Amino acid sequence: MAKILVTDDAAFMRMQLKDILGKLGHEVVGEAENGQDAIEKYAELQPDLVTMDITMPELDGVEALKAIKQKDAGATVIMCSAMGQQDRVVEAIQAGAKDFIVKPFTPDRIEEALNKVL
């Protein structure tokens, strides 16, 4: 079982992810609604894994990923993106993201990504 921080600016997306992750037997230890929030909660909660939306207000997911990786090179982050954000996904992978999931999420794809990175 992994401790997971869910980051997305849309509350319904966080709820959907929490629900899927819970059913897969993982514990969501926190939620963040933007990149700045994610950086602070990561430091506070020390989760095993972060799901990170790419497009968010204040600080986007790629910038937040870079900041988290600077503080903890071993951080495990899976990016979540809408279709058509391939260029940002490539940037995120180069910045150290372990995998990415395209919205809308399917439980199978989330499980596959978790199995790959954990």
N, C-alpha and C positions, 0 to 999 in steps of 0.2 A: 504494500500500500504506500502510495506516494502522498506527500503533503504538497498541495498545489495552490499557487496564487493565480487567480483568473483576472486578466486585464482586458477590459473592453469598455468603450464609452457608452455603449448601449446596454441598459439594465437587462433587457430581455435576452440579449446574447449571453450575458454573464449567468443569468438564471438557467438558460438552456445548457450551457457548458457545465455548470454546477450539477445539474440534474444527471447529465450523461456521465460525468466523472464519478459521481456518487454511486451510480448503478454499476460502474466498472470497479467499484471497491476502493476508490481513492478518497482522500479527505481534502476538501477545499478549505484552506486555512485563512484565506483572505481574498478580498476583491479590490481591484483598483479601477478607477474610471478614466485615468489618463496616464501618460508616461511618467510624469513627475510623481504621481501617487504610487505608481508601480515601483519606482526606485526606492522610495521611502519605505514602503511595505516590505520590499525584498530584504532590506537591511534589518528591519524589525523582526520579520517572521522566519527568515532563513528557510524558504520552501525548497523542496527537492526539485521542483519544476515550475516554470512560469508559462502560461499561455498568454501571448501578447498580440493584441490587435495591431495592425499596421497604422491605420488611419484614425488618429484621435486628436482632440483639441489640446492646447497647451504644449505638449511634447509628444511627438508621434512615437510609434512602437520601435522604429529602427533606432532613433536617437536614445530611447530608453534602454534598448538592448545594449547599445554601445556603452552607456553609463554603467549598467549592471555588470557587464563583462569586465570593465575597467576595475571595478571594486572586487569582483569575484570571477576570475578567469574560468573557473569550473562550473559556472552557472549553466543550468540546462533550460533553454528557452525554445518554445515552439511558437512560431509566428502564425497568426490567423489573418487571412486576407480575403477580400472579395475578388471575384474574377476580374481580370484585366489589370492586376497590380504586379505583373510578372517582374518588371524592372525593380520594384521595391523589394520583392521577395529575394531576388538575386543579391541585392545590396544587403539584406538581412542575413542571408546565408554567409556572405563574405564577412559580415561583422560577427559571426559566431553562432547564429541560430542553428539548432540541431535538426529542425524539420519545419514544415509549414503545412497548414490545413487550410483548404479553400472553403469559404462559406458558400452555401449553407452546410453546416456540419452534419455528418452522419456518425452515429455511434461507432460503426465499424472502422471508419477512417481515423477517428480519435483513438480508438483502441490500438490500431495498427501503429500510429505515430508514437503512442506511449510505450508500446512494446519495443519499438525501435530505439528509443532514447533512454529508457530507464534501465 
